[in-house]
Amino acid sequence: MSKAVQEQVEQLFEATKGLQSLEEIKPHCEKFNEWIKTKYSIESLGTVLSRVGFYKKFKSLPLDSSTNGKCSRGLGLRNLGTIGDH
């Protein structure tokens, strides 16, 4: 299953890395949330995502307070750290 998670994380990263607005980012996060919630319990998500390098990968994205940085405080990129809460 780890390979499947790695693939989904990579797809999410590629789909969102150049996006700037919450409206652009949110649908990708929601799709990932729906998929991962069917595979893992909320209690195990941190470990699962850490094993595949999720946090490190998304932490590498530069945030600009005038564009995508606003999303990091809302649902957008910050949502990626709270996968499964929806």
RATAZI-V809972 format. One record per backbone hydrogen bond with DSSP energy under -0.5 kcal/mol. CO is the residue of the C=O (numbers start at 1). NH is the residue of the N-H. Records with the same first field share a line. If there is no record, write none. Layout:
CO = NH ; NH
This chain:
1 = 5
2 = 6
3 = 7
4 = 8
5 = 9
6 = 10
7 = 11
8 = 12
9 = 13
10 = 14
11 = 15
12 = 16
13 = 17
16 = 19
21 = 25
22 = 26
23 = 27
25 = 28 ; 29
26 = 30
27 = 31
28 = 32
29 = 33
30 = 34
31 = 35
32 = 36
33 = 37
34 = 38
35 = 38
36 = 39 ; 40
41 = 44 ; 45
42 = 45
44 = 48
45 = 49
46 = 50
47 = 51
48 = 52
49 = 54
50 = 53
53 = 57
54 = 58
55 = 59
56 = 60
57 = 60
58 = 61
63 = 65
64 = 67 ; 69 ; 70
67 = 70
68 = 72
69 = 73
70 = 73 ; 74
71 = 74 ; 78
75 = 79
76 = 79 ; 80
77 = 80
78 = 81 ; 82
79 = 82
80 = 83
82 = 85
